[in-house]
């Protein structure tokens, strides 16, 4: 199982940590070979709300390989997701991935109605 968690500039460490802690418990318990990765609109670095710089973040292609795509939060200004991000969600859903919106992460999932059909 491969899980891709969306990360962006301004996300909180809490919102990134929770899905990683939950999904990474499976391999910690020896119950399977699950892998959790962070991805963003572009590969590289992001800065969290707390000021941490996180590097080695995968690009959108990580979502194309994932069985589960998690959007754990969304921007504080509640901006509309870009067409490119909506396409990432639609393509993942179209090939059978589960799309999960947690907390404010439900906003971009709701803006991608094709994901729900």
C-alpha positions, 0 to 999 in steps of 0.5 A: 500500500502506498499513501501520498499525503499532500504538503504545501507551504503553510501546512501545519506539522500536526496535519502532516504528522497525523496521517503519517503516524496512522498509516505508518503504524502498519509497518511499525507493527509488522502488519504490512509493507505500507509506504507514506510519502509527502508530495506537493505541487512541485518536488522540493521544499515546503515551509510549515506554519511553524517555520520548519523547512521540509525537504525532499518532498515529492512532486505530483507524480507521487499521487499518480502511484498512490493507492490512497491520496490524503489531503490533510488540510488546506490553505488558511485563505481557503483558496480554490485548488488549481486546475493542476491539483484537481487533475491530480485528484481526478487522475488518482481517483480514475485509476482506483485510488482512494481520495481522503480529505481531512479537516480543511482538506475536504475543500479541494476534494469537494471542488473535484466533483469528478472524484466523487462520481 
